[in-house]
Amino acid sequence: MAQTSFRNKVIHEGTYYILRRGFGFVISFGGMLLLMQAIGVENYGLFVSIIGIISFMGELCKLGISQYLIRSESEAEQRQYDVAFTFVLLTTAAAVAVGVGISFLLKAWLNNDHIQLPFLATLIGMLSGAYLLPALAKLERGLEYRKVAVYELMNQIVYYASALALVYAGLGIWGLVIGNLLQGVMAVAISGYFSRYRPRLVWSWELLKTMLKYGFGNTLSKRIWEVRTLINPLFVAKFIGLEAVAAVSISIRVVEALNFINGAIQTISFSLLSRIQHERKRVENALNEAMLLQIISIVPLLMGFGILANWIIPYFFEGDLDTVLHIYPFVAIEYSMIAIFSMPINMLYVRGANWEVSKFSFAYVGLFTLTALLALPVFGIYGYAAGEIVALLSYFLIHAEIRRSYTLQYRLPLICMATCIPVVFLPVLPLKWALLVLIPSAAIMFSLYRKIDAMSYLHRVLKTKQLGVSPGSK
């Protein structure tokens, strides 16, 4: 009875969360377009560089403690949340101090006098992360995804409403900076209302060591993985310019918007997988279901945008942002591969194979960074694209590790991905070649979806309300 109640809650809350993320990405993407048109591409690229670096610093400060609070098998107590709050408050304050020095280095590296003051002001917003970590961990541990969804949606509304109002009032990039700070304040208020968490300054070396020991491996691999997000604000900005930073950011935002279902699935997967991790067959079925489900949920959307991009991009963007058309196919390929391998990676995390994931992350970031550094000065934006593609070789490390425990079926997911690839390149192909690519790809995809009966498959997966049980099993 308890297990059925748990499954029902996961499906109910998870479905709501998926729908909210889809709606949220519409708001986010629309807000981004309006902001960019209001302040200009270069200023938007400048803010993207600032927020990218500070977001990375903020994640570093957490050191995996949120994973401990969410996934620990022991019952979470108020004292654990308070110790986490105290520790992250200290690390964040230290990061703000370090960030002051970084602002001078960033100004010199990008040779841009306008980045330092907005960077320092945005840096202050990091402090809200100390409260948000335990408050949101408390909600996720309780599988309160409906509340998490409302929290995220309200955050987006506050940010875009305030930033747009300030930008149209004539504040330029400072409208985005102040809007970001207001969002941080509202995030604390909203998460506090939902979680009922009241912070206290509490210190315990013993408890902190347990948290850090649990979370360090997870944090190490994820923070190595997140280094790839610095390539755009640091290297693309340095070698090509801030307009190219904006173009790459738009391409990533478009693909993330199309990937909203998978993002929600990944968010709820830890709680699900951790509860069946000792049942090999159920895990194997769950992984195979998830791999196919994630790729069939994103491929039609990626193909659809590839078909319409030549009309969408020029309509919304001007000038050099035609670069979006050239970088989009490569970002789409990257996220298709992520869709296939994200659930096996999550399973490795659940099993505590953090070092194996860290090796993959290091290989991915190393290949991406080295290729981009060598290729950006020579090939421009295609140097970034080359880094995206070369880095995909690192997924062989995940395959080699996961196959030791589970037998995964890659054939259908890879066929879906291969069929998608020609279509996402339509924006940069001449019309006659585009038609030659589109017609057979669409025919193959239609035939494939009929074979697997994609919509019925999705319906049956949800109807089972039981992760790891094949929809056709009895």
N, C-alpha and C positions, 0 to 999 in steps of 0.2 A: 504493500500500500504506500509506504513511504517512498519507494523507488518510483512508483507510478506518479506520485505527486511531484517528485523532483523533475521527472521527464516532462510532465505537463507544464511545469513552471518554466523550464528551459525553452520549450517550444513557444509558449505564450509570450514570455518576455523577449526571447530572441527575435521572433517575428516582428514585434513592435519596434525593436531596436533597428532591424534591417530597414523597415519602412521609414523610420526617422532619419537614418543616415542618408537614404536616398533624397528625402526632402531637404535635409541639411546641405547636401552637396549642391542642390539647385540654388539655395540661398547663397552659399559660399561662392559658387562660380559667378552668379549674377552680380554679387557684391564686388568681386574682384574686377569684373569688366567695367563697372561704373567707376570704381576707384582709379583704375588705370587710365580711363578716358579723362578723368578729372584732373589728375596730377601729372600725367605724362608717363611715357614708358620708362624713361631714365630714372625718374624719381621712384617709380614703383620697383624697378630693379634694385635701387639703392636700399629700399626698405626690405625687400626680399633677402638681400645679403645680410642685413642686420638681424632680422628675425631668425634666419637660418643658423647663424653662429650662436646666438643667445639660446635658441631652443636646444641646440646640442649641449651647451654648457649646463642648462637646467637639467637635462636628462642625466648628465654625468654626476650631478650632486645626489641623486637618489640611490646610487650604488646597489640597486636590486632589492631594496627594502620593500617596495610595493609588492613584488612577487612573493616575498615571504608572507606578508600580511594576507594576501589573497589565497595562496596555495598551501600554506602550512596546514598539516594534518591536525595539529593541536588547536584547541579552541582559542580564538583571538580574544584578548582581554583589553580593557581600557588602558592598562599600563603599557602594553605593546604599542598601541597607537600613539601614546604620549612620548615614549622613547623615540619612536620614528619621527615624530614631529620635531622634537628637540634636536635630534641629530641632523635632519635635513635643513632645519633653520640655520644651524651653524655652518654646514657645508655651503649653503646658498649664500650666506653672508660673506664667506671667504671667497666664493666665486665672483661676487659683485666687486670685491676689492681687487681681485686678479683682473677682472674685466676692465677696470680703469686703465691698467697698464696695456691690456690688449688693444684698447681703443687707439692708442698712439701707434702701435705696430700696424694696425689695420689702416689707419690713415696714410702711413708711409707705403704700405704694400700696394694699396689700390691707387695711390697718388691722388687722393680725393679729400679735399678739405671739408666737405659737407657731411661726412659720415660720422664724425666723432661725437658731436653733441646729441644727435638722435640715438646713436648707439648707447651712450651713457644713460639717457633718459629711459630707454627701453629696458636697460639692464635692471633698473629698480623693480620692474614687474616680476622678475624672477623670484622675489621673496614670497609671493603668494603660493609658490609651489610647495612650501613647507607645510602649509595647512591642507592644500588640495590632495597631497599624497595619502595621508591617513583617511581623510574624508571619503575620497573616491574608492580607496581600497576597501573600506567598510561596506560601501554599496555593492561593489563587484563581488566581494566574498559572499554576500547575501543573495547574489544573482538578481539584484534589483536593476535590471537593464532598462526597464521603463523609466525609472528615475534618472539613470545615467543618460538616457536618450533625451529626456526633457532638459536636463542640465546642459548638455552639449548644444541643443537647439537654442535655448535662451542665451547662452554665451555668444553664439553666432549673431543672433539678432541684436544684442547689445553692442557688439563690436562694429558690425556694418552700419547700424543706424547712427551710432555716435561718430564713427570715422567719416561717413559720407556727409553728415551734417557739418562737421568741422572742416572738411575739405572744401565743400561748397561755400563755406563761410570765408574761405581764402587762406586757410592755414597751411595748405600744401602738404608736404610729407609729415609735418607735425600733427596734422589731423589723424594720420594713421598711428603715430606714436601715442598720442593721448587716448585714442580709441582703444589701443591695446592695453594701456594702463587701466582704463575704466573697465575693460573686460575682466582683468585680473581681480579687481575689487568685487565685481558682481559674481565672478566664479566662486570666490570664497563665501559670499553671502548665500548663493543658491545651493552649493554643496553642503554648507552648514545646515541649511533648512532641511534638506533631504536626509542627511546622515545623522543629524542630531549630535554630531561630534563636538565636544567642548575641549579645546587643547589645554594641556598643562605642561610646564617644563619639568620633565622627569628624566633622570639619567641612571642607566644601569649598564655597566661594562659587560656583565655576563649576558644579559639579554641582547645587547647590541652585537656582541661577537656572534651569537647564534644567528641573528638576522643577516649579518654581513657574510658569514660563512655560507649560508643558504643562497644568498642572492648574488654573491660576487661573480661566480662563474656565469650566471645568466646575464648579469650586467656587462661583464667583459665582452662576451660575444655580441650582445646587442649594441654596445657602444662602438665596438669595432665596425659593425655593420653600418651604424649611423654616420661613420666618418665619410661615407660616400656622399652624404648630403652637403658636405662642405666643399665638394669639388665645384659646384655651381657658384656659390658666393665668393669663393677664394680664387679659383683658377680660371673659370670662364670670365669672371669680372676682370681679372688681371690681363688676360691675353686677348679677349674679344671686346669686352665692354659691358656696361650695365644693361643695355637694351637686349643683349644676348642672354643675360641672366634672367630678365623678364620672360623671354621667349621659352627658355628651358623650364622655368617655373610654371608657365601656362601649360606647356605640354604635359608636365607631371600632374598638374591639377586636373586637366581634362581626363587623363587616364585614371587617376584616383577617383574622380567622380563616376566614371563608368564602372569602376571596380567596387562600388559601395557595398554590394552584397557580400563579396569576399572579405572586405574589411570587417563587417559585422560578424561573419562566421569565425574569423580569426580571434576576435575579441572574446567570444564565448567559448572557444574551443578548449582553453586550459582547464576550466572547471569540469567540462565533459570528459576530456581524455584522462584527467587525473583520477576519475572515479572508476574507470574501466582498465587502467593501465596494467593490471595483473591478469587480464583475460585476453590472451594472445589473439584468438580468432576474432573476437569482437573488435579489437583494435585494428586488426588487418582489414576487416570489412569496412570499418569506419574510415580508415585512410583511403581505401580505394573509392568509396562513395564520395568522400570529400574532394579528392583530386578531380574526379570527373565532374562533380557538381560545380566546383569552382571554375573550371575552364569553360564549361558550357554556359555559365552565367555571364562570363565576360566577353567571350569571343564575338557573339553577334553585335554587341555594343561597340567593340573596337572596330569591327568591319563597317558598321553603320556610320561611325564618325569618319572613317577613311573615305567612304563614298561621298559624304556631305561636306568634308572639310574645305574643299575648294570654294564653297559658297559661304560657309560659316566664318572661316578665319578672315577673309577680306572684308566681310560685312562688319565684324566687330573690331578688328584691329587694322592699324594703318602702318605704312612704311615698312621698316625692317622686320616687323613681326610676322612677315611671311616666312621667317625662319622657323616658326612653329610647325609649318607644313613639312619641313625637312627633318625636324627632330622627333616629331610625333611617332613615326613608324618604329623608331628604335626604342623609345620609351614603352610603346605598346608591346613589343617583343619581350622586353625585360619583365613587365608585369604579367605577361602570359606565363612566363617561366615561374615567376613567384606564385601564381595561382596554382600551379601544379605541385610545387614543392613546399609551400608554406605549412601545410598540415603535417607532413613528415617531420619538418623542422620543429614544429610545436610538440610533436610526440617525443622527439629527442630531448627537448627541454623538460617535459614531464618526467622522463626517465632519469633525469639528472646527467645526461650526456652533454654537459655544457662545454667541455673542452673540445669535443668533436665539432660542435656548432661554431665554436670560436675559431677553429682551424679553417672552416669554410668561410667565415666572415673575413678573416685575415686574407685568405686567398682572393676572395672577391674584391675587397677594397684595394689590395695590392695590385691586382691586374687592372682594375678600373683606373686607379690613380696614376700608375706608371704609363699606361697607354694614353690617358688624357694629357698628361704632362708632355709627353713626346709629340703627340699629334695635334694638340690645340694650336701651338704657334705656327704649324705648317698647314693644317687643313681647316682651321677655323672651327665652326660649330660641328663639323663632321668628326673632328677629333674627340669631342665629347661622345658622339654617337659610337665611334669606334671603341671607346672605353666601355660603354654599356654592353656591346656585343662580346668583346673579348672576355669580360668578367663572367659571362654565363658559363664558361668552362669550369668554374669552381663548383657548380652543382653536382659534378661527378663525385665530389667528396661526400655530399649528403646521400647520394644513391649508394655509395660504397658502404656507408655506415648503417643506413636503415635496412639494407637487404640482409644484414646479419640476423635480424630478428623477424622481419616480415617480408612476405612476397607481395610486391606491388605490381599492379597492372598499368603499364604506361602507354599501351598501344593507342587506345582511343583518345586519351588526353593529348598525346603528341600529334595524332592526326588532326585533331581540332586546331591545335596551335599552328601546324604546318599549313593548313588550309587558310588560316587567318592572315598569315604573313604577307602573301602577295597583295591582298586587298588593302592593308594598312599603308602600302606604298602608293596607292592610287593618287594621292595629292601631288606627287612629284613626277608622275608619268604623263607622257603625251596622251591625248584622248584615245587614239586608236590602240595604243598599247594597254591603256586602262581597261578598255572594253574586252580585249583579249584575255586580260587577267581576271576581270570580274566575273564573266559568264561561267567559265569552268569552276572557279572557286566557289561561287554561289551554288552551283549545281551539286558539287561535292558536299558542301556544308548541309544543304537541304537533305540530300540523301543520307548523310550521317545522322542528322537529327531525327529523321524518320526511323532510322535503324534503332537508335537508342530510345526513341520516343521521349525526347528531352522533357517536355512539360509534364507528362505522366510520371516520368521518373522522379522529377522534383516533387510532385504531389505525393507519390508513394513514400518518398524519404521522409517528408514532413508528417505524413499520416501515421507512420510506424511509431513516431514519438520515441524512438529508441535508437540511440547512436550505436552503430556497430552491428546492427541486424540488417542484412540485405533485404531490400524491399520485396524481393521475390522469394525470400526464404520463408519457411513455415516452422 
